[in-house]
Amino acid sequence: MDWDDLRFFLAVATGGGLAAAARSLRVSPVTVWRHVAALEQALEVRLFEDRKRGYVLSAAGERLLETARRIEGEVFRAREAISGAADALEGEVRVTAPELVANQLLPANLHRIRERYPELRIELITGTPTAGLSRHETDIALRFDGTPHGDFVIERRVVVGFGIYAARPYLKRHRLPSAINRFDGHNLIAFDDTAGHVAPERWLYRGGKGAKVSFRSNSLNARISAAIAGHGCVLLPCLLGDDQRGLRQIFAAKDVGTLELFLFVNGRLRHSPRVAAVAGFIAELLDASTEALLGRDDAGTTGTGI
């Protein structure tokens, strides 16, 4: 049995198909298929079933998966031991995070971790808030989705408050909404479907009733800019909304709702000094930012909940 074949098997099992495995390994789907076929031939078993609907592990594949993950961990530790990287606080740590963290929380504090660990490099990747738990691409991930995935383990969770904000010139032209489900006559700056789950359930199902969507974007920065320009009311994490001088809070988190933000660490790497150092720093940062993440209540008696 060839370790290289096992590596391709793991990528398919994790990604659920040839295309996802090919992207993670940066090879063609045909190459992935050849390695999986070679492994099945060597073991004389089928490792995947229902291939027309996707690559689903067979009973034999499920048994092999546990062994393959254990071998992968041993290979990784051997490589780090040989290179000496496991004993040094140097090298690159890849972090994926939603825009809230990538644009605000981490950049403002990167100088502190640079002072502690000058030889560490952090690659910060932002995208869809549920992306980023590929075992081959990420060391640390911050997500609003706490669903366990692969080898990743939750190291910390914090509560993030959300509020509704609008520019003062806009509010001079419109009466304040009396509740989060009473936005008749107002314009709403909305997210697109790819970001739809990054909002408190209360707002998703009850908020903004009667409003007209004037602008829609998957970019948090674009929505903030549109709100500052006076195009309407916008839902924002309080950590960002409270910091915008051009915006006024209409409803606070107590009315709009909250979400949990989860800090995940790749279980294979959690004891690697470089990954443990960055994960520990982010955990400290989240703990120190608890109040700011939950948000202020500047709305006061401006509006009420429902």
C-alpha positions in Angstrom: 0.0 0.0 0.0 1.4 3.3 -1.1 1.3 6.4 1.2 0.7 8.6 -1.8 -2.4 6.7 -2.6 -3.6 7.0 0.9 -3.1 10.8 0.8 -5.4 11.0 -2.3 -7.9 8.7 -0.6 -8.0 11.1 2.4 -8.5 14.1 0.2 -11.5 12.5 -1.5 -13.0 11.3 1.8 -12.6 14.8 3.3 -13.8 16.7 0.2 -16.6 14.3 -0.8 -15.5 14.1 -4.5 -12.8 14.1 -7.1 -13.1 17.9 -7.9 -12.7 19.0 -4.3 -9.8 16.6 -3.7 -8.1 17.8 -6.9 -8.4 21.5 -5.8 -7.0 20.8 -2.4 -4.1 18.8 -3.8 -3.6 21.0 -6.8 -3.8 18.2 -9.3 -6.3 17.1 -11.9 -9.3 15.0 -11.0 -8.0 12.2 -13.3 -4.8 12.0 -11.2 -7.0 11.7 -8.0 -9.1 9.0 -9.6 -6.0 7.0 -10.6 -4.6 7.0 -7.1 -7.9 5.9 -5.6 -8.3 3.2 -8.2 -4.7 2.0 -7.5 -5.5 1.8 -3.8 -8.7 -0.1 -4.3 -6.9 -2.5 -6.5 -4.1 -3.0 -4.0 -6.6 -3.7 -1.2 -9.1 -5.6 -3.4 -12.0 -3.6 -1.9 -14.3 -0.8 -3.0 -13.6 2.2 -0.8 -16.4 4.4 -2.1 -20.1 3.8 -3.0 -22.8 5.7 -4.9 -20.3 7.4 -7.1 -23.0 9.0 -9.4 -24.3 11.0 -6.4 -20.9 11.6 -4.9 -18.0 9.7 -3.4 -19.5 8.2 -0.2 -17.3 5.9 1.9 -18.1 2.2 1.9 -17.8 0.1 5.0 -14.3 -0.8 4.1 -13.5 2.9 3.4 -14.8 3.9 6.8 -12.4 1.4 8.4 -9.5 2.6 6.3 -10.2 6.3 7.0 -9.3 6.0 10.7 -6.1 4.2 9.9 -5.2 6.6 7.1 -5.7 9.6 9.4 -3.4 8.0 12.0 -0.7 7.4 9.4 -1.1 10.9 8.1 -0.5 12.3 11.5 2.6 10.1 12.0 4.0 11.2 8.6 3.4 14.9 9.5 5.1 14.6 12.9 8.1 12.8 11.3 8.5 15.5 8.7 8.4 18.2 11.4 10.8 16.4 13.6 13.3 15.9 10.7 13.0 19.6 9.6 13.2 20.9 13.2 10.1 23.0 12.6 8.2 21.4 15.5 10.6 22.9 18.0 10.8 26.4 16.5 8.4 29.3 16.7 8.9 30.2 13.1 7.2 29.6 9.8 3.8 30.3 8.4 0.4 29.8 10.1 -2.7 29.9 7.9 -5.8 31.4 9.4 -9.3 31.6 7.7 -11.8 34.1 9.2 -15.0 36.0 8.3 -14.6 39.7 7.4 -15.5 40.8 11.0 -12.3 39.2 12.3 -10.1 39.6 9.1 -10.8 43.3 8.7 -11.1 44.5 12.3 -10.0 42.3 15.1 -6.8 40.6 13.9 -5.2 43.4 11.8 -5.5 45.9 14.7 -3.6 43.5 16.9 -1.0 41.9 14.6 1.8 44.0 16.0 1.4 42.3 19.4 1.9 38.8 18.0 4.8 40.1 15.9 6.4 41.5 19.0 6.1 38.1 20.8 7.0 35.9 17.8 9.0 37.9 15.2 9.8 34.8 13.1 6.1 33.8 12.6 4.2 34.7 9.5 0.4 34.7 9.4 -1.5 34.2 6.2 -5.0 35.5 6.8 -7.7 34.3 4.3 -11.2 35.6 4.2 -14.1 34.4 2.3 -17.5 32.7 3.0 -17.9 32.3 6.7 -18.3 28.6 6.5 -15.3 28.0 4.3 -11.9 27.1 5.5 -11.9 23.7 7.2 -9.8 21.8 4.7 -7.2 19.8 6.4 -4.7 20.7 3.6 -5.3 24.4 3.6 -6.0 25.7 7.1 -4.3 25.6 10.5 -6.8 27.8 12.4 -10.3 28.8 11.4 -12.8 31.2 12.9 -16.4 30.5 11.9 -19.9 31.3 12.8 -20.8 27.6 12.2 -19.8 25.4 15.1 -20.4 22.1 13.3 -17.5 19.7 13.9 -15.5 18.9 10.7 -12.7 16.4 10.2 -9.8 16.8 12.6 -10.7 20.3 13.7 -11.5 21.0 17.3 -13.1 24.0 19.0 -10.7 25.9 21.2 -12.9 28.9 22.1 -16.3 30.3 21.5 -17.5 33.9 22.0 -20.8 35.7 21.6 -21.0 38.3 18.8 -23.8 40.9 19.0 -25.4 42.4 15.9 -27.1 45.8 15.6 -28.9 47.9 13.0 -27.2 51.1 11.9 -27.9 54.0 9.5 -26.2 57.3 8.6 -27.5 60.4 10.4 -28.4 62.2 7.1 -30.5 59.2 6.2 -32.3 59.3 9.5 -33.1 62.9 9.1 -35.1 62.0 6.0 -36.8 59.0 7.6 -38.6 58.4 10.9 -37.0 55.9 13.2 -38.5 52.4 13.0 -40.3 51.6 16.2 -39.4 47.9 16.2 -37.2 45.5 14.2 -40.2 44.1 12.4 -41.6 47.6 11.5 -39.4 49.1 8.7 -42.2 50.5 6.5 -40.9 53.3 4.3 -37.2 52.4 4.9 -34.5 51.2 2.6 -32.5 48.2 3.6 -28.9 47.3 2.7 -28.9 43.5 2.5 -26.4 40.6 2.1 -26.7 38.1 -0.7 -27.5 34.5 -0.2 -23.9 33.4 0.3 -23.8 35.4 3.6 -27.4 34.8 4.6 -26.6 32.6 7.5 -24.3 35.2 9.1 -27.1 36.9 10.9 -29.1 36.3 14.1 -32.1 34.1 13.6 -34.4 36.8 15.1 -33.4 39.3 12.4 -33.5 36.7 9.6 -37.1 35.7 10.3 -38.6 38.8 11.8 -36.4 41.8 11.0 -36.8 44.5 8.4 -40.4 43.9 7.6 -41.8 46.4 5.2 -38.4 47.7 4.0 -37.3 48.0 0.4 -33.9 46.5 -0.4 -32.0 49.3 -2.0 -28.6 47.6 -2.2 -27.3 44.1 -1.9 -23.7 42.8 -1.6 -21.7 39.8 -0.2 -19.0 42.3 0.9 -19.3 43.6 4.4 -17.2 46.6 3.6 -19.4 47.4 0.6 -22.5 47.3 2.9 -20.9 49.6 5.4 -19.9 52.1 2.7 -23.4 52.1 1.3 -24.9 52.8 4.7 -22.4 55.6 5.4 -23.4 57.1 2.0 -27.0 57.2 3.2 -28.5 54.4 1.1 -30.4 52.8 4.0 -30.3 50.7 7.2 -27.8 47.9 7.6 -27.3 44.9 9.8 -23.7 44.9 11.2 -21.7 43.1 13.9 -21.6 45.6 16.7 -17.8 45.4 16.8 -17.8 47.1 13.4 -21.0 49.1 13.6 -20.1 50.8 16.9 -16.8 51.9 15.5 -18.3 53.7 12.5 -18.4 57.4 13.1 -20.7 58.0 10.1 -23.3 55.6 11.5 -25.8 55.7 14.3 -27.1 52.6 16.1 -30.9 52.2 15.7 -31.2 48.8 17.4 -28.8 47.0 19.7 -28.0 43.3 20.1 -30.6 42.9 22.8 -33.2 43.6 20.1 -31.5 42.2 17.0 -29.8 39.1 18.4 -26.4 37.4 18.7 -24.3 34.6 17.1 -21.6 32.4 18.5 -18.1 32.7 16.9 -16.0 29.5 17.1 -12.2 29.2 17.1 -11.2 26.0 15.4 -7.7 24.5 15.4 -6.5 21.6 13.2 -6.3 18.7 15.6 -3.2 17.3 13.9 -1.4 20.6 14.5 -2.7 21.9 17.8 0.5 20.8 19.6 2.8 22.3 17.0 4.4 25.3 18.8 3.8 27.7 16.0 0.1 26.8 15.6 -0.4 26.7 19.4 1.2 30.1 19.8 -1.1 31.8 17.2 -4.2 29.9 18.4 -3.4 31.0 22.0 -3.0 34.6 20.9 -6.3 34.6 19.1 -8.0 33.0 22.1 -6.6 35.7 24.4 -7.7 38.4 21.9 -11.3 37.0 21.8 -11.4 36.8 25.6 -10.2 40.4 25.9 -12.8 41.6 23.3 -15.9 40.0 24.9 -17.6 43.3 25.7 -16.7 44.9 22.3 -17.9 41.8 20.4 -21.3 41.9 22.2 -21.6 45.6 21.5 -22.8 48.8 23.1 -26.5 49.8 23.5 -26.5 53.3 22.1 -30.0 52.9 20.8 -31.4 53.3 24.3 -35.1 53.9 23.9 -34.9 54.7 20.2 -36.7 51.5 19.3 -38.0 48.3 20.9 -37.8 44.7 20.1 -40.8 42.6 19.1 
